[in-house]
Amino acid sequence: MRPSLKKQPVFPEPLPSLSCLGALATCLALWASTASAAPDDRGAKGAVFSLGGGVYYADATGLEGEALAPSMGGAYSLGIREEVWPRLMLGLNIAGYVGGTEDFESFSLNGLLLEARWRLDEGLRGPVLMGGLGIGGGGLSGGQAGEEDVSGGGALWRVAIGYELVGEQVGWSVTPSLAYENLRAQMDSKVSLSVFSLSLELAWELGR
């Protein structure tokens, strides 16, 4: 009697987002080291807490490059950051989008990003460039007419431009912004997501 061959487990290849996670860890270490600098070396805003909301438009693409139904809906964000150097802020941002499409009952994308902000003017207010890198997940569910649910997760990146308003003193600020966010299909993910959003953020600056 021939011995049976034991089926060897198949392990997936490492996610492409591992390099992104390494970059996140490096940036967090840099943030921790700069946070211990003397207060005079850091920006006047200190720690900042923010809450934002707005609207979005999203395109979804399947594994074969086929276009899925576009989506529109609401956007939200929660953030905590610090002005580690004058005009430069580093922090964490949770961003999400919820809506629907013609072919699916619901669309969602949620992510956690390490975010950097650079204020172009030397004053407390003015135009701001924003960029973020992290991990996220989302997709389309509740397909109609036999449409199969699709979902994805992995590396997530975001770029945005905004303008800080309200007063020349540390305290409250309001920032309207336009952003683009992208989640690429990886491994078992069935969809890539591209999101454009217009939002308004309210921030509370603790100061030094």
N, C-alpha and C positions, 0 to 999 in steps of 0.2 A: 504494500500500500504506500503510495507516494505521500510524503509529508505535505501538509497544506502550507501555502505561502502566506505569511502574515502581511497584510496590507499596511504599507508604511504611511503614516500621516503626511499630509501635504501642508506645508506651512506657507502662508502668503509672504510675498516679498515685503520688505520694510516699506512703510508709507513714505512717499516723497516729502510729506510734511515734517519728517523727523529733523531735517536740516532747519526748517522754520522754527521748530521748538527749541533747537539749540541756539538759534539767534535770539529767541525770546529770553532764554535763560541768561545769555550774555548781557542783554540789555537790562534785565532785572538786576543783575549783579552790579552793573554800572550805575543804575539808579540808586541802589542801596549805598554804594560808596560815596556818591555825590550828596546823598541826604545827610551825611555826617559832616559836611563841610561847614565852615563858619557861616553864620547867618548873613554876614555882609557880602559873602560871595554868591548868594542866591538871590532870586527875584523877589520883589516886594509882595507878590500875591500869596506866597506860601502855599498851603494846601487848598485845593479847590474841589468842591463837590458839584456835580451837574446833573440835570434832568432835561431830556429833550423829547420832542415829538414832531411829527410831520407826515408827509406823504411820499410814496415811492412808485416807480414803474420798473418792472423786472422782466427780463427775458430768460427763458429756460431752454437748454439744449440737451438732447439725449446723447447716448453713447456713440451713435452713428453720425452725430452732427445734425440730426433732424431738429427743426425748430418746434418747440412745444408752445402751448398757448401763453401769451404774455399775461402779466398780472399787474394789478394796481391795488393799493390799499394804504394802511397806516404804518408808520415807523415810530420806534421809540429808542431811547438810549439812556444809559446810566453810566456816570463816569466819576472817577476819583484820580486826581493828578496833583503834581507839585511843580512849581516854577523852580527847577533845580539850578538854573542860571538865568540871569536877566534875559527875557524874551523866549526862553526855551522851557517847555513844559513836557514832562513825561508822566505817564499814568496808565491806568487800566480802563477799558471802555467795554461795556456790554451793549450790543446793538441788536435789534430785531425788527423783523418786518412780517406783517400778517395781512393777508388779503385773499382774493379769489380770482378765478379765471372763467372763461366761457366753458372750458372742458373739464375743470376740476373745481370742487367745492371750496378748497382751501389751498393757500400758498403760505409757506413760512420759511424764514431763514433767521437763525440766531447764532451769535458768535461772541467770543471773548477775545479782545485784541489788546496788545500792548501798543499804546498810541504816543506819538510825538507831535508836538505843536510848536511852530515857530512864528512869532509875531513879527511882522515886517517893520513896523514902526517902533521907535524906542520908547514911546509913551506906553501907558497902561492899556490903551485901546487902539484898534486899527485892524487892518487885514491880517488874517492868520492862515498859514498853510498847515494842513494836518495829514498825517499818514499813520496807518496801523497795520500790524501783522499779527495773526493769531490762528485760532482754530474755530470751526463752526460747522453747522449742519442744517439741512432744510430740504424742502422738496414740495411736491404736489400730491394731494391726497383727495379722496372722494371723487374719483374719476366718473364721468358720466358717459353713457353710451358705450360701456365696456372698456373705457380707458383704464390702463393699469396705473396704480400709484407708483410714483418714482421718488427716490430720495437720494441724498448724497451728503458726504461729510469729509472734512480734511482741512487743508490749509486755506486760510481766508485772508485777503488783503483789502485795504481800503485807502482811498485818497480823497481829500476834500479841501475846499477853500471856503473861508467864512470871514465875517467882519464883526469884531467885538464892539458892542455899543454900551451906552449908559454910564455916564460919569467919568471923572478923572481921578477918583479916589478908589482905594481897595474896598471891596464890599460885594455888591451884586453886579452882574453883567448879563447881557443878552447877546447871543450870537446866532444870526441866521447863517445857514451854510448850504452848499451844494456838494453832494458826495457821490462817489462811485465805489461799489463794493463787488468783489468777485470771489466765487467759490468754484474751483475746478473739480471735475469728476476724477476720482482716484479709486483704484482697485474695484471694490464691489459697488461703488457709487454709480448711480444710473443717470445722473443729471448734473449739468453745470449751470450755475446761476450767476447772472449779471444784474446788478441793481443800481438804479439812479434814484437819489432821494433829495428832497428839499425839506429842511427841518429848521426848527427854532429851539435853541438851547438856553436854559436859564441856569446860571452858575452862582454859587456862593463862595466867595474868596475869604479865607480866614486871615490872611496877611501874616506879617512877621511880628 
